[in-house]
Amino acid sequence: MTKDSSTPMVTVHEVARVAGVSAATVSRFLNGTARVSEDKRRAIEGVIERLNYKPNVLARNLKTGSSRTVGVLTQSLVSGYFADALAGVDDALQGTGYAPLIVSGHWHADEEAERIELLIARRVDGLVILSGNLKDAQILKLSQRVPIVAFGRRLEGTRAYGFCLDNYRGACDAVEHLLAHGHRDIAFITGPSDHADALARLAGYRDTLARHGILEQPQLVLPADFDESSGLAAVERLLASGQRFSAIFAANDLSAYGARLALYRRDIRVPDDVSVVGFDDLHSSMYTTPPLTTVRQPLFDVGRCLGRAILAMIGGEKMAREMPELSLVVRESVRRVA
């Protein structure tokens, strides 16, 4: 049975009358505030379906003080990196009665703060922050108004918690892989100089070389900004300098894509002439030519953990604090050298 726009709205009282239960029982069932017997649950669900009952979500939210939404601040709506994490958050919310409300801060702290204020004004029940440039102190202050879980930072407060992956260890594994294949002159394409993940990866690169007694060559540390164009420009500068290198470790996959293009334009073959390793394992990395060896960030699983954590925080339940681990994915972009 369907309802057109001219049909009066079905009410909770009508559902209750047809189902043979009280309106209070129907309300408790819809709000999930109390257990309802199996017989009553089946009766209510059957009537809801038959009458095509649509709860007045706005009225219910005003009554309960809950919007049943989780605000999600990402930094890009088109990046595969953030898309995987967003999909994980959405998966965690499926079947819970909560829906995500997603905004982007575009890596600008002022815009991030503005978008968060917008989400709070929309009465979200909690916030998930995916990376960004807000200061920890700002997030802790905002958490006085709404529970927050954040990715990419170490943070702990009464209503705020930060989750991190071991970027340092992931970078160490990448450089160890290149060293095990005989490479010694390894260029590193950095990320933004104020980004915690980028700094951890740079530290992993430097410390791994030092542990093997290899002196760092400053000319092989190439500034970039986690995107294709800066990776391209970094390797173009490296090639123009005439500096010797046999491998490139890029601080993320997008930079590795740019590096690969710079090499291609100079007829430098990967991996025959130069080996390349990335960091992230975006979906497209298995389809590059050749497929890219990279450090996998299990971003879908990360997003799911963040989604579950914010639901637990909203519900006043114990929150799981474990994050999935990084792993090196070996493909065909690295070759052994003599």
Phi and psi restraints in degrees (value plus and minus 20) as a CYANA .aco file:
   2 THR   PHI    -138.3   -98.3
   2 THR   PSI     138.5   178.5
   3 LYS   PHI    -135.5   -95.5
   3 LYS   PSI     114.2   154.2
   4 ASP   PHI    -116.5   -76.5
   4 ASP   PSI     157.5   197.5
   5 SER   PHI     -86.0   -46.0
   5 SER   PSI     -37.9     2.1
   6 SER   PHI    -109.7   -69.7
   6 SER   PSI     -27.5    12.5
   7 THR   PHI    -102.0   -62.0
   7 THR   PSI     111.2   151.2
   8 PRO   PHI     -78.2   -38.2
   8 PRO   PSI     127.2   167.2
   9 MET   PHI     -84.8   -44.8
   9 MET   PSI     116.1   156.1
  10 VAL   PHI     -93.9   -53.9
  10 VAL   PSI     116.8   156.8
  11 THR   PHI    -125.6   -85.6
  11 THR   PSI     146.9   186.9
  12 VAL   PHI     -79.3   -39.3
  12 VAL   PSI     -58.1   -18.1
  13 HIS   PHI     -85.9   -45.9
  13 HIS   PSI     -56.5   -16.5
  14 GLU   PHI     -88.9   -48.9
  14 GLU   PSI     -61.1   -21.1
  15 VAL   PHI     -79.4   -39.4
  15 VAL   PSI     -64.7   -24.7
  16 ALA   PHI     -82.9   -42.9
  16 ALA   PSI     -63.0   -23.0
  17 ARG   PHI     -82.5   -42.5
  17 ARG   PSI     -66.6   -26.6
  18 VAL   PHI     -89.0   -49.0
  18 VAL   PSI     -55.2   -15.2
  19 ALA   PHI     -99.8   -59.8
  19 ALA   PSI     -33.4     6.6
  20 GLY   PHI      55.6    95.6
  20 GLY   PSI      11.0    51.0
  21 VAL   PHI    -150.4  -110.4
  21 VAL   PSI     156.1   196.1
  22 SER   PHI    -101.5   -61.5
  22 SER   PSI     137.2   177.2
  23 ALA   PHI     -82.9   -42.9
  23 ALA   PSI     -52.6   -12.6
  24 ALA   PHI     -84.2   -44.2
  24 ALA   PSI     -57.8   -17.8
  25 THR   PHI     -85.1   -45.1
  25 THR   PSI     -62.1   -22.1
  26 VAL   PHI     -82.2   -42.2
  26 VAL   PSI     -62.9   -22.9
  27 SER   PHI     -82.5   -42.5
  27 SER   PSI     -63.5   -23.5
  28 ARG   PHI     -83.0   -43.0
  28 ARG   PSI     -58.9   -18.9
  29 PHE   PHI     -83.5   -43.5
  29 PHE   PSI     -65.7   -25.7
  30 LEU   PHI     -87.9   -47.9
  30 LEU   PSI     -56.5   -16.5
  31 ASN   PHI    -106.7   -66.7
  31 ASN   PSI     -33.7     6.3
  32 GLY   PHI      47.0    87.0
  32 GLY   PSI       6.3    46.3
  33 THR   PHI    -110.6   -70.6
  33 THR   PSI     -27.2    12.8
  34 ALA   PHI    -179.2  -139.2
  34 ALA   PSI     135.7   175.7
  35 ARG   PHI     -93.6   -53.6
  35 ARG   PSI     121.4   161.4
  36 VAL   PHI    -141.0  -101.0
  36 VAL   PSI     118.4   158.4
  37 SER   PHI     -80.2   -40.2
  37 SER   PSI     138.1   178.1
  38 GLU   PHI     -81.7   -41.7
  38 GLU   PSI     -60.7   -20.7
  39 ASP   PHI     -83.0   -43.0
  39 ASP   PSI     -65.9   -25.9
  40 LYS   PHI     -86.7   -46.7
  40 LYS   PSI     -57.8   -17.8
  41 ARG   PHI     -81.1   -41.1
  41 ARG   PSI     -66.2   -26.2
  42 ARG   PHI     -83.8   -43.8
  42 ARG   PSI     -60.8   -20.8
  43 ALA   PHI     -83.6   -43.6
  43 ALA   PSI     -64.4   -24.4
  44 ILE   PHI     -85.9   -45.9
  44 ILE   PSI     -65.2   -25.2
  45 GLU   PHI     -82.1   -42.1
  45 GLU   PSI     -58.9   -18.9
  46 GLY   PHI     -84.2   -44.2
  46 GLY   PSI     -61.6   -21.6
  47 VAL   PHI     -88.9   -48.9
  47 VAL   PSI     -61.1   -21.1
  48 ILE   PHI     -77.7   -37.7
  48 ILE   PSI     -63.4   -23.4
  49 GLU   PHI     -88.8   -48.8
  49 GLU   PSI     -63.2   -23.2
  50 ARG   PHI     -86.9   -46.9
  50 ARG   PSI     -59.1   -19.1
  51 LEU   PHI    -110.6   -70.6
  51 LEU   PSI     -24.3    15.7
  52 ASN   PHI      35.4    75.4
  52 ASN   PSI      26.9    66.9
  53 TYR   PHI     -89.4   -49.4
  53 TYR   PSI     111.0   151.0
  54 LYS   PHI    -137.5   -97.5
  54 LYS   PSI      92.5   132.5
  55 PRO   PHI     -80.7   -40.7
  55 PRO   PSI     125.7   165.7
  56 ASN   PHI    -100.0   -60.0
  56 ASN   PSI      70.5   110.5
  57 VAL   PHI     -82.2   -42.2
  57 VAL   PSI     -60.4   -20.4
  58 LEU   PHI     -81.5   -41.5
  58 LEU   PSI     -67.1   -27.1
  59 ALA   PHI     -83.6   -43.6
  59 ALA   PSI     -61.0   -21.0
  60 ARG   PHI     -85.5   -45.5
  60 ARG   PSI     -59.3   -19.3
  61 ASN   PHI     -85.4   -45.4
  61 ASN   PSI     -60.6   -20.6
  62 LEU   PHI     -83.5   -43.5
  62 LEU   PSI     -55.8   -15.8
  63 LYS   PHI     -91.7   -51.7
  63 LYS   PSI     -61.9   -21.9
  64 THR   PHI    -109.2   -69.2
  64 THR   PSI     -36.4     3.6
  65 GLY   PHI      57.2    97.2
  65 GLY   PSI      -7.3    32.7
  66 SER   PHI    -141.6  -101.6
  66 SER   PSI     117.1   157.1
  67 SER   PHI    -112.9   -72.9
  67 SER   PSI     -30.2     9.8
  68 ARG   PHI      36.7    76.7
  68 ARG   PSI      14.5    54.5
  69 THR   PHI    -147.9  -107.9
  69 THR   PSI     130.9   170.9
  70 VAL   PHI    -138.8   -98.8
  70 VAL   PSI     101.5   141.5
  71 GLY   PHI     -96.3   -56.3
  71 GLY   PSI     117.9   157.9
  72 VAL   PHI    -146.6  -106.6
  72 VAL   PSI      98.5   138.5
  73 LEU   PHI    -118.9   -78.9
  73 LEU   PSI      93.5   133.5
  74 THR   PHI    -127.4   -87.4
  74 THR   PSI     158.2   198.2
  75 GLN   PHI    -128.8   -88.8
  75 GLN   PSI     -32.7     7.3
  76 SER   PHI    -175.9  -135.9
  76 SER   PSI     120.4   160.4
  77 LEU   PHI    -116.2   -76.2
  77 LEU   PSI     -22.2    17.8
  78 VAL   PHI    -138.6   -98.6
  78 VAL   PSI     -35.8     4.2
  79 SER   PHI     -89.4   -49.4
  79 SER   PSI     114.1   154.1
  80 GLY   PHI     -82.3   -42.3
  80 GLY   PSI     -51.5   -11.5
  81 TYR   PHI     -78.2   -38.2
  81 TYR   PSI     -73.8   -33.8
  82 PHE   PHI     -95.1   -55.1
  82 PHE   PSI     -49.1    -9.1
  83 ALA   PHI     -80.9   -40.9
  83 ALA   PSI     -60.9   -20.9
  84 ASP   PHI     -84.1   -44.1
  84 ASP   PSI     -63.7   -23.7
  85 ALA   PHI     -85.7   -45.7
  85 ALA   PSI     -60.6   -20.6
  86 LEU   PHI     -82.3   -42.3
  86 LEU   PSI     -60.3   -20.3
  87 ALA   PHI     -82.4   -42.4
  87 ALA   PSI     -56.8   -16.8
  88 GLY   PHI     -86.9   -46.9
  88 GLY   PSI     -62.3   -22.3
  89 VAL   PHI     -80.1   -40.1
  89 VAL   PSI     -66.8   -26.8
  90 ASP   PHI     -80.1   -40.1
  90 ASP   PSI     -60.2   -20.2
  91 ASP   PHI     -81.9   -41.9
  91 ASP   PSI     -60.7   -20.7
  92 ALA   PHI     -85.2   -45.2
  92 ALA   PSI     -49.4    -9.4
  93 LEU   PHI    -105.1   -65.1
  93 LEU   PSI     -35.5     4.5
  94 GLN   PHI     -77.3   -37.3
  94 GLN   PSI     111.7   151.7
  95 GLY   PHI      58.3    98.3
  95 GLY   PSI     -16.8    23.2
  96 THR   PHI    -118.8   -78.8
  96 THR   PSI     -30.2     9.8
  97 GLY   PHI      68.8   108.8
  97 GLY   PSI     -24.8    15.2
  98 TYR   PHI    -120.0   -80.0
  98 TYR   PSI     128.5   168.5
  99 ALA   PHI    -147.4  -107.4
  99 ALA   PSI     127.0   167.0
 100 PRO   PHI    -102.9   -62.9
 100 PRO   PSI     125.8   165.8
 101 LEU   PHI    -142.0  -102.0
 101 LEU   PSI      90.7   130.7
 102 ILE   PHI    -126.2   -86.2
 102 ILE   PSI     113.6   153.6
 103 VAL   PHI    -154.8  -114.8
 103 VAL   PSI     142.9   182.9
 104 SER   PHI    -140.2  -100.2
 104 SER   PSI     119.8   159.8
 105 GLY   PHI    -121.3   -81.3
 105 GLY   PSI     -30.4     9.6
 106 HIS   PHI      35.1    75.1
 106 HIS   PSI      12.2    52.2
 107 TRP   PHI      44.5    84.5
 107 TRP   PSI       2.4    42.4
 108 HIS   PHI    -136.1   -96.1
 108 HIS   PSI      99.4   139.4
 109 ALA   PHI     -78.3   -38.3
 109 ALA   PSI     -60.6   -20.6
 110 ASP   PHI     -83.4   -43.4
 110 ASP   PSI     -61.8   -21.8
 111 GLU   PHI     -88.9   -48.9
 111 GLU   PSI     -57.2   -17.2
 112 GLU   PHI     -80.0   -40.0
 112 GLU   PSI     -66.9   -26.9
 113 ALA   PHI     -82.5   -42.5
 113 ALA   PSI     -60.4   -20.4
 114 GLU   PHI     -83.6   -43.6
 114 GLU   PSI     -63.6   -23.6
 115 ARG   PHI     -88.1   -48.1
 115 ARG   PSI     -55.8   -15.8
 116 ILE   PHI     -85.2   -45.2
 116 ILE   PSI     -60.7   -20.7
 117 GLU   PHI     -80.2   -40.2
 117 GLU   PSI     -58.5   -18.5
 118 LEU   PHI     -82.3   -42.3
 118 LEU   PSI     -63.6   -23.6
 119 LEU   PHI     -84.8   -44.8
 119 LEU   PSI     -62.6   -22.6
 120 ILE   PHI     -83.6   -43.6
 120 ILE   PSI     -58.1   -18.1
 121 ALA   PHI     -83.9   -43.9
 121 ALA   PSI     -48.1    -8.1
 122 ARG   PHI    -102.1   -62.1
 122 ARG   PSI     -15.5    24.5
 123 ARG   PHI      45.5    85.5
 123 ARG   PSI      18.4    58.4
 124 VAL   PHI     -82.4   -42.4
 124 VAL   PSI     130.4   170.4
 125 ASP   PHI    -105.0   -65.0
 125 ASP   PSI     -38.5     1.5
 126 GLY   PHI    -184.9  -144.9
 126 GLY   PSI     147.0   187.0
 127 LEU   PHI    -148.5  -108.5
 127 LEU   PSI     117.9   157.9
 128 VAL   PHI    -134.1   -94.1
 128 VAL   PSI     104.8   144.8
 129 ILE   PHI    -131.2   -91.2
 129 ILE   PSI      98.6   138.6
 130 LEU   PHI    -118.7   -78.7
 130 LEU   PSI      79.0   119.0
 131 SER   PHI      40.0    80.0
 131 SER   PSI    -180.6  -140.6
 132 GLY   PHI      97.9   137.9
 132 GLY   PSI    -199.6  -159.6
 133 ASN   PHI    -134.2   -94.2
 133 ASN   PSI     -12.0    28.0
 134 LEU   PHI     -84.1   -44.1
 134 LEU   PSI     125.0   165.0
 135 LYS   PHI     -96.1   -56.1
 135 LYS   PSI     132.0   172.0
 136 ASP   PHI     -76.4   -36.4
 136 ASP   PSI     -59.8   -19.8
 137 ALA   PHI     -82.1   -42.1
 137 ALA   PSI     -55.7   -15.7
 138 GLN   PHI     -85.6   -45.6
 138 GLN   PSI     -62.9   -22.9
 139 ILE   PHI     -85.6   -45.6
 139 ILE   PSI     -62.3   -22.3
 140 LEU   PHI     -82.3   -42.3
 140 LEU   PSI     -57.6   -17.6
 141 LYS   PHI     -87.6   -47.6
 141 LYS   PSI     -62.2   -22.2
 142 LEU   PHI     -84.1   -44.1
 142 LEU   PSI     -52.0   -12.0
 143 SER   PHI     -88.4   -48.4
 143 SER   PSI     -32.4     7.6
 144 GLN   PHI     -89.4   -49.4
 144 GLN   PSI     -38.0     2.0
 145 ARG   PHI    -124.8   -84.8
 145 ARG   PSI     -47.0    -7.0
 146 VAL   PHI    -176.6  -136.6
 146 VAL   PSI     120.9   160.9
 147 PRO   PHI     -82.5   -42.5
 147 PRO   PSI     123.9   163.9
 148 ILE   PHI    -157.5  -117.5
 148 ILE   PSI     115.1   155.1
 149 VAL   PHI    -139.3   -99.3
 149 VAL   PSI     119.0   159.0
 150 ALA   PHI    -147.9  -107.9
 150 ALA   PSI     125.6   165.6
 151 PHE   PHI    -129.5   -89.5
 151 PHE   PSI     118.4   158.4
 152 GLY   PHI      74.9   114.9
 152 GLY   PSI      -1.6    38.4
 153 ARG   PHI    -176.4  -136.4
 153 ARG   PSI     132.8   172.8
 154 ARG   PHI    -115.7   -75.7
 154 ARG   PSI      97.8   137.8
 155 LEU   PHI    -174.6  -134.6
 155 LEU   PSI     117.4   157.4
 156 GLU   PHI    -168.7  -128.7
 156 GLU   PSI     106.8   146.8
 157 GLY   PHI    -167.1  -127.1
 157 GLY   PSI    -198.7  -158.7
 158 THR   PHI     -80.3   -40.3
 158 THR   PSI     -59.5   -19.5
 159 ARG   PHI    -150.4  -110.4
 159 ARG   PSI      11.9    51.9
 160 ALA   PHI    -167.5  -127.5
 160 ALA   PSI     121.7   161.7
 161 TYR   PHI    -168.9  -128.9
 161 TYR   PSI     118.5   158.5
 162 GLY   PHI    -130.3   -90.3
 162 GLY   PSI     120.5   160.5
 163 PHE   PHI    -135.2   -95.2
 163 PHE   PSI     119.6   159.6
 164 CYS   PHI    -153.1  -113.1
 164 CYS   PSI     132.2   172.2
 165 LEU   PHI    -119.1   -79.1
 165 LEU   PSI     143.4   183.4
 166 ASP   PHI    -106.0   -66.0
 166 ASP   PSI      57.2    97.2
 167 ASN   PHI     -82.3   -42.3
 167 ASN   PSI     -55.0   -15.0
 168 TYR   PHI     -80.7   -40.7
 168 TYR   PSI     -70.1   -30.1
 169 ARG   PHI     -84.6   -44.6
 169 ARG   PSI     -58.0   -18.0
 170 GLY   PHI     -80.8   -40.8
 170 GLY   PSI     -62.3   -22.3
 171 ALA   PHI     -86.1   -46.1
 171 ALA   PSI     -60.8   -20.8
 172 CYS   PHI     -78.1   -38.1
 172 CYS   PSI     -64.2   -24.2
 173 ASP   PHI     -82.1   -42.1
 173 ASP   PSI     -59.5   -19.5
 174 ALA   PHI     -84.6   -44.6
 174 ALA   PSI     -66.1   -26.1
 175 VAL   PHI     -89.0   -49.0
 175 VAL   PSI     -58.7   -18.7
 176 GLU   PHI     -78.3   -38.3
 176 GLU   PSI     -59.0   -19.0
 177 HIS   PHI     -82.5   -42.5
 177 HIS   PSI     -63.2   -23.2
 178 LEU   PHI     -87.4   -47.4
 178 LEU   PSI     -61.8   -21.8
 179 LEU   PHI     -82.5   -42.5
 179 LEU   PSI     -59.5   -19.5
 180 ALA   PHI     -84.5   -44.5
 180 ALA   PSI     -40.5    -0.5
 181 HIS   PHI    -118.5   -78.5
 181 HIS   PSI      -2.5    37.5
 182 GLY   PHI      69.2   109.2
 182 GLY   PSI     -17.6    22.4
 183 HIS   PHI    -100.5   -60.5
 183 HIS   PSI     118.1   158.1
 184 ARG   PHI    -145.7  -105.7
 184 ARG   PSI     -54.8   -14.8
 185 ASP   PHI    -113.5   -73.5
 185 ASP   PSI      65.0   105.0
 186 ILE   PHI    -128.8   -88.8
 186 ILE   PSI      95.6   135.6
 187 ALA   PHI    -100.0   -60.0
 187 ALA   PSI     128.1   168.1
 188 PHE   PHI    -146.0  -106.0
 188 PHE   PSI     103.0   143.0
 189 ILE   PHI    -111.9   -71.9
 189 ILE   PSI      95.6   135.6
 190 THR   PHI     -99.9   -59.9
 190 THR   PSI     154.9   194.9
 191 GLY   PHI    -125.3   -85.3
 191 GLY   PSI    -190.7  -150.7
 192 PRO   PHI     -75.6   -35.6
 192 PRO   PSI     119.6   159.6
 193 SER   PHI     -88.1   -48.1
 193 SER   PSI     -35.3     4.7
 194 ASP   PHI    -128.7   -88.7
 194 ASP   PSI      -6.4    33.6
 195 HIS   PHI    -120.8   -80.8
 195 HIS   PSI     104.1   144.1
 196 ALA   PHI     -79.8   -39.8
 196 ALA   PSI     -62.3   -22.3
 197 ASP   PHI     -83.0   -43.0
 197 ASP   PSI     -62.2   -22.2
 198 ALA   PHI     -83.6   -43.6
 198 ALA   PSI     -60.9   -20.9
 199 LEU   PHI     -86.7   -46.7
 199 LEU   PSI     -57.6   -17.6
 200 ALA   PHI     -85.7   -45.7
 200 ALA   PSI     -58.1   -18.1
 201 ARG   PHI     -89.7   -49.7
 201 ARG   PSI     -58.3   -18.3
 202 LEU   PHI     -83.4   -43.4
 202 LEU   PSI     -62.0   -22.0
 203 ALA   PHI     -83.4   -43.4
 203 ALA   PSI     -59.7   -19.7
 204 GLY   PHI     -83.0   -43.0
 204 GLY   PSI     -60.5   -20.5
 205 TYR   PHI     -80.7   -40.7
 205 TYR   PSI     -70.9   -30.9
 206 ARG   PHI     -85.3   -45.3
 206 ARG   PSI     -65.6   -25.6
 207 ASP   PHI     -87.5   -47.5
 207 ASP   PSI     -54.7   -14.7
 208 THR   PHI     -88.7   -48.7
 208 THR   PSI     -62.1   -22.1
 209 LEU   PHI     -79.2   -39.2
 209 LEU   PSI     -64.7   -24.7
 210 ALA   PHI     -83.5   -43.5
 210 ALA   PSI     -59.5   -19.5
 211 ARG   PHI     -82.6   -42.6
 211 ARG   PSI     -46.5    -6.5
 212 HIS   PHI    -116.8   -76.8
 212 HIS   PSI      -8.3    31.7
 213 GLY   PHI      50.7    90.7
 213 GLY   PSI       3.6    43.6
 214 ILE   PHI    -120.9   -80.9
 214 ILE   PSI     102.1   142.1
 215 LEU   PHI     -92.5   -52.5
 215 LEU   PSI     107.8   147.8
 216 GLU   PHI     -85.3   -45.3
 216 GLU   PSI     116.9   156.9
 217 GLN   PHI    -123.8   -83.8
 217 GLN   PSI      88.4   128.4
 218 PRO   PHI     -75.2   -35.2
 218 PRO   PSI     -49.3    -9.3
 219 GLN   PHI     -87.6   -47.6
 219 GLN   PSI     -36.4     3.6
 220 LEU   PHI    -114.8   -74.8
 220 LEU   PSI     -20.1    19.9
 221 VAL   PHI    -117.6   -77.6
 221 VAL   PSI      91.3   131.3
 222 LEU   PHI    -131.0   -91.0
 222 LEU   PSI      93.0   133.0
 223 PRO   PHI     -83.4   -43.4
 223 PRO   PSI     118.5   158.5
 224 ALA   PHI    -177.0  -137.0
 224 ALA   PSI    -198.2  -158.2
 225 ASP   PHI    -151.5  -111.5
 225 ASP   PSI      11.1    51.1
 226 PHE   PHI      48.2    88.2
 226 PHE   PSI       2.1    42.1
 227 ASP   PHI    -153.9  -113.9
 227 ASP   PSI     148.9   188.9
 228 GLU   PHI     -83.5   -43.5
 228 GLU   PSI     -63.6   -23.6
 229 SER   PHI     -85.0   -45.0
 229 SER   PSI     -58.5   -18.5
 230 SER   PHI     -93.0   -53.0
 230 SER   PSI     -52.0   -12.0
 231 GLY   PHI     -85.7   -45.7
 231 GLY   PSI     -61.0   -21.0
 232 LEU   PHI     -81.0   -41.0
 232 LEU   PSI     -69.5   -29.5
 233 ALA   PHI     -84.0   -44.0
 233 ALA   PSI     -57.9   -17.9
 234 ALA   PHI     -82.0   -42.0
 234 ALA   PSI     -64.8   -24.8
 235 VAL   PHI     -94.5   -54.5
 235 VAL   PSI     -51.7   -11.7
 236 GLU   PHI     -81.4   -41.4
 236 GLU   PSI     -61.4   -21.4
 237 ARG   PHI     -85.4   -45.4
 237 ARG   PSI     -60.7   -20.7
 238 LEU   PHI     -82.1   -42.1
 238 LEU   PSI     -64.9   -24.9
 239 LEU   PHI     -85.2   -45.2
 239 LEU   PSI     -59.1   -19.1
 240 ALA   PHI     -86.7   -46.7
 240 ALA   PSI     -47.2    -7.2
 241 SER   PHI     -93.9   -53.9
 241 SER   PSI     -40.8    -0.8
 242 GLY   PHI      58.6    98.6
 242 GLY   PSI     -13.7    26.3
 243 GLN   PHI     -86.0   -46.0
 243 GLN   PSI     117.4   157.4
 244 ARG   PHI     -97.6   -57.6
 244 ARG   PSI     116.0   156.0
 245 PHE   PHI    -178.9  -138.9
 245 PHE   PSI     133.2   173.2
 246 SER   PHI    -140.3  -100.3
 246 SER   PSI     -28.6    11.4
 247 ALA   PHI    -171.2  -131.2
 247 ALA   PSI     134.7   174.7
 248 ILE   PHI    -147.3  -107.3
 248 ILE   PSI     108.4   148.4
 249 PHE   PHI    -129.8   -89.8
 249 PHE   PSI      96.4   136.4
 250 ALA   PHI    -118.6   -78.6
 250 ALA   PSI     119.1   159.1
 251 ALA   PHI     -88.5   -48.5
 251 ALA   PSI     -32.9     7.1
 252 ASN   PHI    -175.8  -135.8
 252 ASN   PSI     147.6   187.6
 253 ASP   PHI     -85.4   -45.4
 253 ASP   PSI     -57.1   -17.1
 254 LEU   PHI     -81.0   -41.0
 254 LEU   PSI     -62.1   -22.1
 255 SER   PHI     -83.2   -43.2
 255 SER   PSI     -56.7   -16.7
 256 ALA   PHI     -84.5   -44.5
 256 ALA   PSI     -56.6   -16.6
 257 TYR   PHI     -82.5   -42.5
 257 TYR   PSI     -63.6   -23.6
 258 GLY   PHI     -83.1   -43.1
 258 GLY   PSI     -60.7   -20.7
 259 ALA   PHI     -81.1   -41.1
 259 ALA   PSI     -62.7   -22.7
 260 ARG   PHI     -80.9   -40.9
 260 ARG   PSI     -59.4   -19.4
 261 LEU   PHI     -86.7   -46.7
 261 LEU   PSI     -61.5   -21.5
 262 ALA   PHI     -80.6   -40.6
 262 ALA   PSI     -61.4   -21.4
 263 LEU   PHI     -86.2   -46.2
 263 LEU   PSI     -63.0   -23.0
 264 TYR   PHI     -78.9   -38.9
 264 TYR   PSI     -61.2   -21.2
 265 ARG   PHI     -87.8   -47.8
 265 ARG   PSI     -38.9     1.1
 266 ARG   PHI    -121.6   -81.6
 266 ARG   PSI      -8.5    31.5
 267 ASP   PHI      39.7    79.7
 267 ASP   PSI      13.3    53.3
 268 ILE   PHI    -118.2   -78.2
 268 ILE   PSI     102.2   142.2
 269 ARG   PHI    -107.6   -67.6
 269 ARG   PSI     122.0   162.0
 270 VAL   PHI    -133.9   -93.9
 270 VAL   PSI     103.2   143.2
 271 PRO   PHI    -119.2   -79.2
 271 PRO   PSI     -14.2    25.8
 272 ASP   PHI     -76.4   -36.4
 272 ASP   PSI     -62.4   -22.4
 273 ASP   PHI    -120.3   -80.3
 273 ASP   PSI     -60.9   -20.9
 274 VAL   PHI    -158.9  -118.9
 274 VAL   PSI     113.4   153.4
 275 SER   PHI    -110.7   -70.7
 275 SER   PSI     129.9   169.9
 276 VAL   PHI    -155.4  -115.4
 276 VAL   PSI     114.9   154.9
 277 VAL   PHI    -148.7  -108.7
 277 VAL   PSI     119.3   159.3
 278 GLY   PHI    -132.4   -92.4
 278 GLY   PSI    -185.4  -145.4
 279 PHE   PHI    -172.2  -132.2
 279 PHE   PSI      99.6   139.6
 280 ASP   PHI     119.2   159.2
 280 ASP   PSI     -66.1   -26.1
 281 ASP   PHI      42.0    82.0
 281 ASP   PSI      39.3    79.3
 282 LEU   PHI     -84.7   -44.7
 282 LEU   PSI     138.0   178.0
 283 HIS   PHI     -74.8   -34.8
 283 HIS   PSI     -59.4   -19.4
 284 SER   PHI     -91.0   -51.0
 284 SER   PSI     -33.4     6.6
 285 SER   PHI     -88.0   -48.0
 285 SER   PSI     -44.1    -4.1
 286 MET   PHI    -101.3   -61.3
 286 MET   PSI     -26.9    13.1
 287 TYR   PHI    -133.5   -93.5
 287 TYR   PSI     -15.1    24.9
 288 THR   PHI     -91.4   -51.4
 288 THR   PSI     149.9   189.9
 289 THR   PHI    -135.8   -95.8
 289 THR   PSI      87.9   127.9
 290 PRO   PHI     -98.3   -58.3
 290 PRO   PSI     148.6   188.6
 291 PRO   PHI     -74.4   -34.4
 291 PRO   PSI     119.7   159.7
 292 LEU   PHI    -107.7   -67.7
 292 LEU   PSI     106.9   146.9
 293 THR   PHI     -91.8   -51.8
 293 THR   PSI     112.4   152.4
 294 THR   PHI    -178.9  -138.9
 294 THR   PSI     143.7   183.7
 295 VAL   PHI    -109.6   -69.6
 295 VAL   PSI     100.9   140.9
 296 ARG   PHI    -102.8   -62.8
 296 ARG   PSI     103.5   143.5
 297 GLN   PHI    -118.1   -78.1
 297 GLN   PSI      95.8   135.8
 298 PRO   PHI     -96.0   -56.0
 298 PRO   PSI      54.0    94.0
 299 LEU   PHI     -88.0   -48.0
 299 LEU   PSI     -53.9   -13.9
 300 PHE   PHI     -81.7   -41.7
 300 PHE   PSI     -65.5   -25.5
 301 ASP   PHI     -85.2   -45.2
 301 ASP   PSI     -56.8   -16.8
 302 VAL   PHI     -80.2   -40.2
 302 VAL   PSI     -68.6   -28.6
 303 GLY   PHI     -79.9   -39.9
 303 GLY   PSI     -60.1   -20.1
 304 ARG   PHI     -84.7   -44.7
 304 ARG   PSI     -61.0   -21.0
 305 CYS   PHI     -82.2   -42.2
 305 CYS   PSI     -60.9   -20.9
 306 LEU   PHI     -85.6   -45.6
 306 LEU   PSI     -61.9   -21.9
 307 GLY   PHI     -82.0   -42.0
 307 GLY   PSI     -63.9   -23.9
 308 ARG   PHI     -86.2   -46.2
 308 ARG   PSI     -56.7   -16.7
 309 ALA   PHI     -85.5   -45.5
 309 ALA   PSI     -63.1   -23.1
 310 ILE   PHI     -89.2   -49.2
 310 ILE   PSI     -54.5   -14.5
 311 LEU   PHI     -83.5   -43.5
 311 LEU   PSI     -61.9   -21.9
 312 ALA   PHI     -83.8   -43.8
 312 ALA   PSI     -61.5   -21.5
 313 MET   PHI     -85.0   -45.0
 313 MET   PSI     -62.2   -22.2
 314 ILE   PHI     -81.5   -41.5
 314 ILE   PSI     -61.3   -21.3
 315 GLY   PHI    -103.5   -63.5
 315 GLY   PSI     -19.5    20.5
 316 GLY   PHI      50.1    90.1
 316 GLY   PSI       4.9    44.9
 317 GLU   PHI    -120.3   -80.3
 317 GLU   PSI     147.5   187.5
 318 LYS   PHI     -88.4   -48.4
 318 LYS   PSI     112.2   152.2
 319 MET   PHI    -120.7   -80.7
 319 MET   PSI     110.8   150.8
 320 ALA   PHI     -91.3   -51.3
 320 ALA   PSI     112.6   152.6
 321 ARG   PHI    -131.1   -91.1
 321 ARG   PSI     -13.2    26.8
 322 GLU   PHI    -104.7   -64.7
 322 GLU   PSI     122.9   162.9
 323 MET   PHI    -135.0   -95.0
 323 MET   PSI     130.6   170.6
 324 PRO   PHI     -84.6   -44.6
 324 PRO   PSI     140.4   180.4
 325 GLU   PHI    -116.9   -76.9
 325 GLU   PSI     134.3   174.3
 326 LEU   PHI     -95.1   -55.1
 326 LEU   PSI     136.5   176.5
 327 SER   PHI    -170.7  -130.7
 327 SER   PSI     128.4   168.4
 328 LEU   PHI    -103.8   -63.8
 328 LEU   PSI     107.9   147.9
 329 VAL   PHI    -126.1   -86.1
 329 VAL   PSI      92.7   132.7
 330 VAL   PHI    -111.7   -71.7
 330 VAL   PSI     100.9   140.9
 331 ARG   PHI    -145.3  -105.3
 331 ARG   PSI    -165.4  -125.4
 332 GLU   PHI    -123.6   -83.6
 332 GLU   PSI      -5.0    35.0
 333 SER   PHI    -113.1   -73.1
 333 SER   PSI     -16.0    24.0
 334 VAL   PHI    -143.0  -103.0
 334 VAL   PSI     115.4   155.4
 335 ARG   PHI    -148.9  -108.9
 335 ARG   PSI     124.5   164.5
 336 ARG   PHI     -90.5   -50.5
 336 ARG   PSI     120.2   160.2
 337 VAL   PHI    -135.7   -95.7
 337 VAL   PSI     136.6   176.6
